[in-house]
Amino acid sequence: MSNDATSISPSTLDDTARAIEAIILVAVEPVPVELLAQLLEQPIPTIESYCDALATEYAMRKSGFELVEVAGGYRYQTVSDLAPYVERFLLDEQRARLSGAALETLAIVAYKQPISRMQIASIRGVDPDGVLRTLSARGYIEAVGHDDGPGQAILYGTTSMFCEKLGIPSLDSLPSIAEFIPDASVVEALELGLRIDPLSDTPTN
């Protein structure tokens, strides 16, 4: 972290510090200081000083998490002395059944991989960040590359554990998605059955 002369005291943290916290909290990967400076329209040394002050504040109050600089960016992580509790939680979570949202997201990744978070969100209609973290923690999905487009979004794919849990040798053994789509006659019957005839709702004299 920075030792810039324009150091900021934890007692003087303001909305800029809160904005840094908010951005890093929702980020999947470490956030580069250059990106924080661009988003908050502040000089890089100022952002580094804010991050120093935030890290100091968390350490002073003995928080269960810390702000660290890794892989060219800033991220939050749990403090090392609490690792046994975190491991216990993750092991317990792995024994729990996946939620419907997690199963839905896992199916999307399995059939559409490699796929980005935004693509998953566009299919499901909700932000999948929390579910993606759960699936990654359980070892069912992993980052398999980056998109060639702007921002180079992370692309997700399933792991060998995914196939192992399903008892299939490879992704080629997944059932065809067409098996889960009703044919045209079924869709037409559903449409007719659910259609509301406006004339039928007209009161008669």
PyMOL commands that set and color helices and strands:
alter all, ss='L'
color gray80, all
select helices_A, chain A and resi 10-12+15-26+33-40+44-60+80-95+100-112+117-124+129-137+160-166+171-173+177-180+184-194+198-201
alter helices_A, ss='H'
color red, helices_A
select strands_A, chain A and resi 65-70+73-78+115-116+141-146+154-158
alter strands_A, ss='S'
color yellow, strands_A
deselect
rebuild
show_as cartoon
